[in-house]
């Protein structure tokens, strides 16, 4: 590797914000990707990539860890998400581009940190999409069993380690999502919005029926595993809040991004947190918390037990099938847009950046991501996937919150469509909440995460540092790392 590539100042180079705006058409409304999304569609992307994961099946993983106090776990996760959403809103309104927290880190903390955040996002999105796809097979089998009396054999509907050999339904789901995403963002967003309204209706049905059978005795003892259990469950369910980052990845496909992005972030968090808490309370009240462990398609099973008839369970199972499809669709979408930005910056090969001239979507990128996600979902158990996703999500959220503080110091003059209230208080609280949830993750998650980052750094020092697009603009220098204005003045904008 050339000596220049190892210069520490090169690792701290920031990408000029003016360059980001020029590349993506922030001021002109242009850009490489088609701008076709408004507030409603973008909010539905945030809700769609969130509701359907934590509620439809991760309750079965989280309740045995916290007992009825899992409701508190969802509240903790929701508060953390709300604090971070405020930070996302400020950065998204100032830097409305694809790449979300990866791009924000590139503009505020430098290339190496941005690359590590990008690696976290690759893990976060890829593993989240796989985790959601794994759970799809459970609801599909429940639906098939309740309607036609036949189910896909366990060997072909569950991953190794959970009684199966290959999770075929998950691979089929990813293939369907890939087909839609290749066609275009607007079409995918429309299908997603339809799935969101269906899943919210189905979850409302569950809440109504379960609340009619609410029994206080099911909530006793409330916290059988104490504060530690609540924290562990909160870390586990937090992976479903990936939807906030997904909203930000759509920055280059949004009309009037400075206004649209903050509004969509706020509404996504409000809707998601409300739904999660309502369903968790209803589920805990409807059956003993001990019954959740090992319960496939848990919400459908609860309704079936409560009503003694098949119609309610069929409706919920159908809702699960449709909604998890929407979650997988939007999560793969977010993954492709992060890789698109990293490819444009030279962190990854140009293949990830290439856009089909007809559909104006990164087709090759989408095919690669779908192949990876489908393979992972087919062979890896859900519990392992959800914890890894939480780690990647929390690291990215921590960096975004810190980025608000950095950008206010380096670029106080930068136009922002929204500012986090309360000065530095909310970003600091967001960082503290994220670090607490990271602390509660199990040791095996730390070890797997460390291996992933180590592999990612090998790629950075052997490929990315040599191919960085910043190599083509100006030599690295102290002024590029210390002052945002000097950075923008020192380098010409690249279209």
C-alpha positions as CSV (number, residue, x, y, z in Angstrom):
1,X,0.0,0.0,0.0
2,X,1.4,3.5,-0.8
3,X,2.8,5.3,2.1
4,X,0.4,8.2,1.4
5,X,-2.6,5.9,2.0
6,X,-1.5,5.3,5.6
7,X,-1.2,9.0,6.4
8,X,-3.4,9.5,9.5
9,X,-4.8,12.8,8.2
10,X,-6.2,11.0,5.2
11,X,-8.3,8.8,7.6
12,X,-9.8,12.0,9.1
13,X,-10.8,13.7,5.9
14,X,-14.3,14.9,5.8
15,X,-16.4,15.0,2.7
16,X,-17.5,18.6,2.0
17,X,-21.1,19.2,2.5
18,X,-21.2,21.4,-0.6
19,X,-19.9,18.4,-2.6
20,X,-22.7,16.2,-1.1
21,X,-25.3,18.8,-2.1
22,X,-23.9,19.1,-5.6
23,X,-23.7,15.4,-6.2
24,X,-27.2,14.7,-5.1
25,X,-29.0,17.8,-6.4
26,X,-30.2,19.0,-3.0
27,X,-30.6,22.6,-4.2
28,X,-31.7,21.9,-7.7
29,X,-34.1,19.0,-7.2
30,X,-32.0,16.8,-9.5
31,X,-29.7,14.0,-8.8
32,X,-28.9,10.5,-10.0
33,X,-32.0,8.9,-8.4
34,X,-35.6,9.9,-9.2
35,X,-37.2,12.2,-6.6
36,X,-40.7,10.8,-6.2
37,X,-41.4,10.5,-2.5
38,X,-43.5,12.8,-0.3
39,X,-44.2,12.9,3.5
40,X,-46.9,10.2,3.4
41,X,-45.0,7.7,1.4
42,X,-41.8,8.4,3.3
43,X,-43.5,8.0,6.7
44,X,-45.0,4.7,5.5
45,X,-41.4,3.6,4.6
46,X,-40.4,4.3,8.2
47,X,-43.4,2.6,9.7
48,X,-43.2,-0.2,7.2
49,X,-39.6,-1.0,7.9
50,X,-40.3,-1.1,11.7
51,X,-43.8,-2.4,12.5
52,X,-43.8,-6.1,11.7
53,X,-40.5,-7.0,13.3
54,X,-40.6,-6.2,17.0
55,X,-44.3,-7.0,17.3
56,X,-45.1,-9.8,15.0
57,X,-42.5,-12.2,16.2
58,X,-39.7,-10.8,18.4
59,X,-42.1,-10.8,21.4
60,X,-41.6,-14.5,21.5
61,X,-37.8,-13.9,22.0
62,X,-38.1,-10.8,24.3
63,X,-40.9,-11.8,26.8
64,X,-39.0,-14.8,28.2
65,X,-36.1,-12.4,29.0
66,X,-38.2,-9.7,30.8
67,X,-41.6,-11.3,31.6
68,X,-44.5,-8.8,31.6
69,X,-42.0,-6.0,32.1
70,X,-41.3,-6.3,28.4
71,X,-43.7,-3.4,28.1
72,X,-41.1,-1.3,29.9
73,X,-38.5,-2.6,27.5
74,X,-40.5,-1.3,24.6
75,X,-40.9,2.1,26.4
76,X,-37.1,2.3,26.9
77,X,-36.5,1.4,23.3
78,X,-39.1,4.0,22.2
79,X,-37.6,6.8,24.3
80,X,-34.2,6.0,22.9
81,X,-35.6,6.0,19.4
82,X,-37.4,9.3,19.9
83,X,-34.3,11.1,21.2
84,X,-32.3,9.8,18.3
85,X,-35.0,10.7,15.8
86,X,-34.6,14.3,16.8
87,X,-30.9,14.1,16.0
88,X,-31.6,12.3,12.7
89,X,-34.1,15.1,11.8
90,X,-31.5,17.8,12.2
91,X,-28.8,16.1,10.2
92,X,-31.3,14.8,7.5
93,X,-32.6,18.4,7.0
94,X,-29.0,19.7,6.7
95,X,-27.6,16.8,4.6
96,X,-30.5,15.3,2.8
97,X,-28.7,12.5,0.8
98,X,-28.6,8.8,0.6
99,X,-26.4,6.9,3.0
100,X,-28.0,8.2,6.2
101,X,-25.7,7.9,9.2
102,X,-22.8,6.8,7.0
103,X,-22.9,10.1,5.0
104,X,-23.5,12.2,8.2
105,X,-20.4,10.7,9.7
106,X,-18.4,11.4,6.5
107,X,-19.4,15.0,6.7
108,X,-18.8,15.4,10.4
109,X,-16.2,12.9,11.8
110,X,-14.1,11.8,8.8
111,X,-13.6,9.0,6.4
112,X,-12.5,6.1,8.7
113,X,-15.3,6.7,11.2
114,X,-17.8,7.0,8.3
115,X,-16.5,3.7,6.9
116,X,-17.0,1.9,10.2
117,X,-20.5,3.4,10.5
118,X,-21.1,2.2,6.9
119,X,-20.0,-1.3,7.9
120,X,-22.4,-1.2,10.9
121,X,-25.2,-0.2,8.5
122,X,-24.4,-3.0,6.1
123,X,-24.6,-5.4,9.1
124,X,-27.7,-3.6,10.4
125,X,-29.7,-3.7,7.2
126,X,-28.5,-7.0,5.8
127,X,-29.1,-8.9,9.1
128,X,-32.3,-7.1,9.9
129,X,-33.8,-8.0,6.5
130,X,-32.7,-11.6,7.1
131,X,-34.1,-11.6,10.6
132,X,-37.5,-10.4,9.4
133,X,-37.5,-12.9,6.5
134,X,-36.8,-15.8,8.9
135,X,-40.0,-14.9,10.8
136,X,-42.1,-14.8,7.6
137,X,-42.0,-18.6,7.3
138,X,-43.7,-18.9,10.7
139,X,-46.7,-16.8,9.7
140,X,-46.9,-18.3,6.3
141,X,-47.1,-21.8,7.8
142,X,-49.7,-20.7,10.3
143,X,-51.8,-19.2,7.4
144,X,-51.5,-22.4,5.3
145,X,-52.4,-24.6,8.3
146,X,-55.5,-22.6,9.1
147,X,-56.7,-22.3,5.5
148,X,-55.7,-25.4,3.6
149,X,-54.7,-27.8,6.4
150,X,-51.2,-28.2,5.0
151,X,-47.8,-26.6,6.1
152,X,-44.4,-26.5,4.5
153,X,-42.3,-29.2,6.2
154,X,-40.1,-28.0,9.0
155,X,-37.0,-29.1,7.2
156,X,-37.8,-26.5,4.5
157,X,-39.3,-23.7,6.6
158,X,-36.7,-23.2,9.4
159,X,-33.0,-22.6,9.5
160,X,-30.4,-25.0,10.9
161,X,-30.4,-24.8,14.7
162,X,-34.2,-24.3,14.8
163,X,-35.3,-27.7,13.6
164,X,-34.8,-27.2,9.8
165,X,-32.3,-27.6,7.0
166,X,-33.1,-24.6,4.8
167,X,-35.6,-21.7,5.2
168,X,-37.1,-21.7,1.7
169,X,-40.0,-19.2,2.4
170,X,-37.5,-16.6,3.5
171,X,-35.5,-16.9,0.3
172,X,-38.7,-16.7,-1.8
173,X,-39.7,-13.5,0.1
174,X,-36.4,-11.8,-0.6
175,X,-36.7,-12.7,-4.3
176,X,-40.1,-11.0,-4.5
177,X,-38.8,-7.9,-2.8
178,X,-35.8,-7.8,-5.2
179,X,-38.2,-7.8,-8.2
180,X,-40.2,-4.9,-6.8
181,X,-37.1,-2.8,-5.9
182,X,-35.6,-3.3,-9.4
183,X,-38.7,-1.8,-10.9
184,X,-38.4,1.5,-8.9
185,X,-38.6,3.3,-5.6
186,X,-42.0,4.9,-6.2
187,X,-43.6,1.5,-7.0
188,X,-42.0,-0.1,-4.0
189,X,-43.1,2.7,-1.8
190,X,-46.7,2.4,-3.0
191,X,-46.8,-1.4,-2.3
192,X,-45.2,-0.7,1.1
193,X,-47.9,1.9,2.0
194,X,-50.6,-0.7,1.2
195,X,-48.9,-3.3,3.4
196,X,-48.6,-0.7,6.3
197,X,-52.3,0.1,6.3
198,X,-53.1,-3.6,6.3
199,X,-50.8,-4.4,9.1
200,X,-52.0,-1.5,11.3
201,X,-55.6,-2.7,10.8
202,X,-54.6,-6.3,11.7
203,X,-52.8,-5.1,14.8
204,X,-55.7,-3.0,15.9
205,X,-57.9,-6.1,15.6
206,X,-55.5,-8.0,17.8
207,X,-55.5,-5.2,20.4
208,X,-59.3,-5.1,20.6
209,X,-59.8,-8.9,20.9
210,X,-56.9,-9.3,23.3
211,X,-58.0,-6.4,25.5
212,X,-61.4,-8.1,26.0
213,X,-59.6,-11.0,27.5
214,X,-57.2,-9.0,29.6
215,X,-56.3,-10.7,32.9
216,X,-54.2,-8.9,35.6
217,X,-52.9,-12.3,36.8
218,X,-51.0,-12.8,33.5
219,X,-48.8,-9.8,34.5
220,X,-47.6,-11.3,37.7
221,X,-44.8,-11.3,38.7
222,X,-44.3,-8.2,36.6
223,X,-40.5,-8.2,36.4
224,X,-39.4,-11.8,37.2
225,X,-35.8,-11.1,36.0
226,X,-35.4,-7.6,37.4
227,X,-33.8,-4.6,35.8
228,X,-31.3,-6.8,33.9
229,X,-34.1,-8.7,32.1
230,X,-35.8,-5.4,31.1
231,X,-32.5,-4.0,29.7
232,X,-31.7,-7.2,27.9
233,X,-35.2,-7.3,26.2
234,X,-34.9,-3.6,25.4
235,X,-31.7,-4.2,23.5
236,X,-33.2,-7.1,21.7
237,X,-36.3,-5.3,20.5
238,X,-34.4,-2.2,19.5
239,X,-33.4,-3.7,16.2
240,X,-36.9,-3.0,14.9
241,X,-36.3,0.7,15.1
242,X,-34.1,0.5,12.1
243,X,-36.9,2.3,10.3
244,X,-35.6,5.8,11.3
245,X,-32.3,5.1,9.4
246,X,-34.3,3.8,6.4
247,X,-36.2,7.1,6.2
248,X,-32.9,8.9,6.1
249,X,-31.5,6.7,3.3
250,X,-34.2,8.0,1.0
251,X,-32.8,11.6,1.1
252,X,-32.1,11.6,-2.6
253,X,-35.5,10.3,-3.7
254,X,-37.6,12.8,-1.6
255,X,-39.3,15.9,-2.8
256,X,-38.5,19.0,-0.7
257,X,-36.1,17.0,1.6
258,X,-35.4,19.6,4.2
259,X,-39.1,19.6,5.2
260,X,-40.1,16.1,4.2
261,X,-37.4,14.1,6.1
262,X,-37.9,15.6,9.6
263,X,-41.7,15.3,9.3
264,X,-41.5,11.6,8.2
265,X,-39.1,10.8,11.0
266,X,-41.3,12.3,13.7
267,X,-44.5,10.6,12.5
268,X,-42.7,7.2,12.1
269,X,-41.5,7.2,15.7
270,X,-44.9,8.3,17.1
271,X,-46.9,5.7,15.1
272,X,-44.4,2.9,15.8
273,X,-44.0,3.4,19.5
274,X,-47.7,3.7,20.1
275,X,-48.5,0.5,18.2
276,X,-45.7,-1.4,19.9
277,X,-46.8,-0.5,23.4
278,X,-50.5,-1.2,22.7
279,X,-49.8,-4.6,21.3
280,X,-47.3,-5.6,24.0
281,X,-49.8,-4.6,26.7
282,X,-52.6,-6.5,25.0
283,X,-50.5,-9.6,24.5
284,X,-49.2,-9.8,28.0
285,X,-52.7,-9.4,29.4
286,X,-54.1,-12.0,27.2
287,X,-51.9,-15.0,28.1
288,X,-49.3,-15.9,30.7
289,X,-45.8,-14.6,29.9
290,X,-44.4,-18.1,30.2
291,X,-46.5,-19.2,27.2
292,X,-44.5,-16.9,24.8
293,X,-41.4,-19.0,24.8
294,X,-41.2,-21.2,21.7
295,X,-44.6,-20.0,20.4
296,X,-44.4,-19.7,16.6
297,X,-46.5,-16.9,15.1
298,X,-47.3,-15.7,18.6
299,X,-50.0,-13.1,18.0
300,X,-51.9,-15.5,15.7
301,X,-51.6,-18.2,18.3
302,X,-53.0,-15.9,21.0
303,X,-56.0,-14.9,19.0
304,X,-56.7,-18.5,18.1
305,X,-56.6,-19.5,21.8
306,X,-58.8,-16.6,22.8
307,X,-61.5,-16.9,20.2
308,X,-61.6,-20.7,19.9
309,X,-62.2,-20.2,16.2
310,X,-60.0,-19.9,13.2
311,X,-61.1,-16.6,11.5
312,X,-59.2,-14.2,13.8
313,X,-56.0,-16.3,13.6
314,X,-56.3,-16.5,9.9
315,X,-56.7,-12.7,9.6
316,X,-53.7,-12.1,11.9
317,X,-51.5,-14.7,10.1
318,X,-52.4,-13.1,6.8
319,X,-51.5,-9.7,8.3
320,X,-48.2,-11.1,9.4
321,X,-47.4,-12.5,6.0
322,X,-48.2,-9.2,4.3
323,X,-46.6,-6.9,6.8
324,X,-43.3,-8.8,7.1
325,X,-43.2,-8.6,3.3
326,X,-43.3,-4.8,3.6
327,X,-40.6,-4.8,6.3
328,X,-38.3,-6.9,4.2
329,X,-38.9,-4.7,1.2
330,X,-38.1,-1.5,2.9
331,X,-35.1,-2.9,4.8
332,X,-33.5,-4.2,1.6
333,X,-34.2,-0.8,0.1
334,X,-32.3,0.9,2.9
335,X,-29.4,-1.4,2.5
336,X,-29.0,-0.7,-1.3
337,X,-29.1,3.0,-0.7
338,X,-26.3,2.9,1.9
339,X,-24.2,0.7,-0.5
340,X,-25.0,3.2,-3.3
341,X,-23.5,6.0,-1.4
342,X,-20.4,4.0,-0.3
343,X,-19.9,3.0,-4.0
344,X,-20.1,6.6,-5.1
345,X,-17.5,7.6,-2.5
346,X,-15.1,4.8,-3.6
347,X,-15.5,2.8,-0.3
348,X,-16.9,-0.1,-2.3
349,X,-16.7,-1.0,-6.0
350,X,-18.4,1.1,-8.6
351,X,-20.9,-1.7,-9.3
352,X,-22.8,-0.6,-6.2
353,X,-23.2,2.9,-7.5
354,X,-24.3,2.2,-11.1
355,X,-27.9,3.2,-11.8
356,X,-30.1,1.7,-14.5
357,X,-30.9,4.6,-16.9
358,X,-34.5,3.5,-17.5
359,X,-35.7,2.8,-13.9
360,X,-33.1,5.1,-12.3
361,X,-32.5,2.5,-9.6
362,X,-29.2,0.7,-8.6
363,X,-30.2,-2.7,-10.2
364,X,-26.9,-4.6,-9.8
365,X,-26.6,-3.4,-6.2
366,X,-30.1,-4.6,-5.5
367,X,-29.4,-8.1,-7.0
368,X,-26.2,-8.4,-4.9
369,X,-27.9,-7.4,-1.6
370,X,-30.9,-9.7,-2.2
371,X,-28.7,-12.7,-2.9
372,X,-26.8,-12.0,0.4
373,X,-29.9,-11.4,2.5
374,X,-31.7,-14.5,1.1
375,X,-28.8,-16.7,1.8
376,X,-28.4,-15.4,5.3
377,X,-32.1,-15.8,6.1
378,X,-32.1,-19.3,4.8
379,X,-29.5,-20.6,7.2
380,X,-29.1,-18.4,10.4
381,X,-31.4,-18.5,13.5
382,X,-33.6,-15.4,14.4
383,X,-32.2,-14.7,17.9
384,X,-28.6,-14.4,16.6
385,X,-29.7,-12.1,13.8
386,X,-31.8,-9.7,16.0
387,X,-29.0,-9.1,18.5
388,X,-26.5,-8.4,15.8
389,X,-28.9,-5.9,14.2
390,X,-29.4,-4.1,17.5
391,X,-25.6,-3.7,17.8
392,X,-25.3,-2.2,14.3
393,X,-28.3,0.0,14.8
394,X,-27.2,1.4,18.2
395,X,-23.7,2.2,17.0
396,X,-25.1,4.1,14.0
397,X,-27.5,6.0,16.2
398,X,-24.7,6.9,18.6
399,X,-22.7,8.4,15.8
400,X,-25.6,10.3,14.5
401,X,-26.3,11.9,17.9
402,X,-22.6,12.8,18.2
403,X,-22.7,14.2,14.7
404,X,-25.2,16.8,15.7
405,X,-22.8,18.2,18.3
406,X,-19.9,18.2,15.9
407,X,-21.7,19.8,13.0
408,X,-23.1,22.6,15.3
409,X,-19.5,23.4,16.2
410,X,-17.9,23.2,12.7
411,X,-20.8,24.5,10.6
412,X,-23.1,26.7,12.8
413,X,-24.0,28.6,9.6
414,X,-25.3,25.6,7.7
415,X,-28.9,25.7,6.6
416,X,-31.1,23.4,8.7
417,X,-34.7,22.6,8.1
418,X,-34.9,21.5,11.8
419,X,-32.9,22.0,14.9
420,X,-32.9,19.7,18.0
421,X,-34.3,21.7,20.9
422,X,-32.5,22.0,24.2
423,X,-29.0,22.6,22.9
424,X,-26.6,19.7,23.5
425,X,-28.9,18.0,26.1
426,X,-31.0,15.8,23.8
427,X,-28.0,14.5,21.7
428,X,-26.1,13.7,24.9
429,X,-29.1,11.8,26.4
430,X,-29.5,9.9,23.1
431,X,-25.9,8.9,23.2
432,X,-26.2,7.7,26.8
433,X,-29.4,5.7,26.1
434,X,-27.8,4.0,23.1
435,X,-24.7,3.1,25.1
436,X,-26.9,1.6,27.9
437,X,-28.6,-0.6,25.4
438,X,-25.3,-1.7,23.8
439,X,-24.1,-2.6,27.3
440,X,-27.0,-4.9,27.8
441,X,-26.3,-7.0,24.7
442,X,-24.9,-10.5,25.3
443,X,-21.2,-11.3,25.0
444,X,-21.6,-13.4,21.9
445,X,-23.0,-10.4,20.1
446,X,-19.9,-8.3,21.0
447,X,-17.6,-11.1,19.7
448,X,-19.5,-11.5,16.4
449,X,-19.6,-7.7,15.9
450,X,-15.8,-7.4,16.6
451,X,-15.1,-10.0,13.9
452,X,-17.3,-8.2,11.5
453,X,-15.6,-4.8,12.1
454,X,-12.1,-6.5,11.8
455,X,-13.0,-7.9,8.4
456,X,-14.4,-4.6,7.3
457,X,-11.2,-2.7,8.3
458,X,-9.2,-5.2,6.3
459,X,-11.2,-4.2,3.3
460,X,-10.8,-0.5,4.1
461,X,-7.1,-0.5,4.3
462,X,-6.6,-2.8,1.3
463,X,-9.2,-1.2,-1.0
464,X,-11.2,1.8,0.2
465,X,-8.4,4.1,1.3
466,X,-6.8,3.7,-2.2
467,X,-10.1,4.3,-4.2
468,X,-11.6,7.0,-2.1
469,X,-13.0,9.8,-4.3
470,X,-11.5,12.3,-2.0
471,X,-8.1,11.2,-3.4
472,X,-9.1,12.9,-6.7
473,X,-10.0,16.3,-5.3
474,X,-7.2,17.7,-3.2
475,X,-4.4,16.5,-0.9
476,X,-5.3,15.9,2.7
477,X,-4.4,18.6,5.1
478,X,-5.1,19.8,8.6
479,X,-7.6,22.4,7.4
480,X,-9.8,19.6,6.0
481,X,-10.1,18.0,9.4
482,X,-10.6,20.9,11.7
483,X,-13.0,23.4,10.1
484,X,-16.0,22.6,8.0
485,X,-15.9,25.9,6.1
486,X,-12.3,25.4,5.2
487,X,-13.1,22.0,4.0
488,X,-15.7,23.2,1.6
489,X,-13.5,26.0,0.4
490,X,-10.5,23.8,-0.1
491,X,-12.1,21.4,-2.6
492,X,-14.1,22.0,-5.7
493,X,-17.6,20.5,-5.8
494,X,-17.8,17.3,-7.9
495,X,-21.0,16.8,-9.9
